Amino acid sequence: MIAHQMWLPFAVVIFISGLYVLLFRRLFPYPVSGRLALLAFAANIAFVLAGVALFATTGLGTNLTSALQRDLQAAHDLQASLSLAFIYAALPEEALKIGIVALLLKCGTSRLRHPSDGFQLLLSAALGFALIESCIYVYVLGDQAELSRSLLAFALLRGALGALLHSLLAMVAGYFLLSLWPARGNRWLWLAAAYIAAVILHAAFDGSLLNLIFQGDGATDGDVTSGLETIDPRSIAVPAVVWMISTVVLVIFGLWGLRTALQRTTEGTIASRRWQYAGLAMIILAALLFIVPAKLTASETFETALAPAFGAILFVIGLIMAMKRERAGRYPS
């Protein structure tokens, strides 16, 4: 299926990732060194691809797959799902992103010019990881006949949501990286705080969402859609609350971290009215997507969920855009 049917889903994911890169590149009045940002972005892709190649050519992949399948079969309660997300997703993914940025901050000192440079590098690293992760999901799901017909819709949602989720995690962790400028105190303490905060939120979000998916009767047989349709409302109360709380905390603290990073570079800058208006328009569009009747979007469960899902994504992006600042005198508002 890869040659002539999957190029469009891959192109969609790449295009969406490019939009996010452009958004965050333009958001800061003083962008970080383009070379360092590219290294942070590309290094995550390279390390993930190297890991995939290593697992595919050695026994590590077979062992990991067996262990993951075993843990997935046992992850039907919230505690098990949180543990699974913590071990397989949050710990290694955040270590890779923050570790690469820490290395760049250590080796690229001469190219660091502003307090928000570390924050911006972590955003670039997060977007690089999100891109390759989304492409892997598209590739894996493309071979499943029952999901292949919705692959383009999945690529749209996965590309937009995956990049936003990893960006918000980077904003939370990036807040602690701001304390590395100027160099004072214990750098490793701030790096540890960034890592711990990102891991906790990542595990809470992924673990509670995973538990919600596996609540359905059909989820154990790999039929996620059927499982979602047969969920007992009483069984999802606790994981739903955990997921909603983790989502709200992630958005609030992520935006707070972004606002703090932008405030560190406010000297000689002004708020951008054009971006504020664009952000407001995005928020209005998000509200419209929330209220579009399901019958106007599609008749099937997954496609019907796209409108409100993109509404939520665009709402957060609108808030991000409204924070844009411009250099006074260069870009009149």
Disulfide bonds with the S-S distance in Angstrom:
none
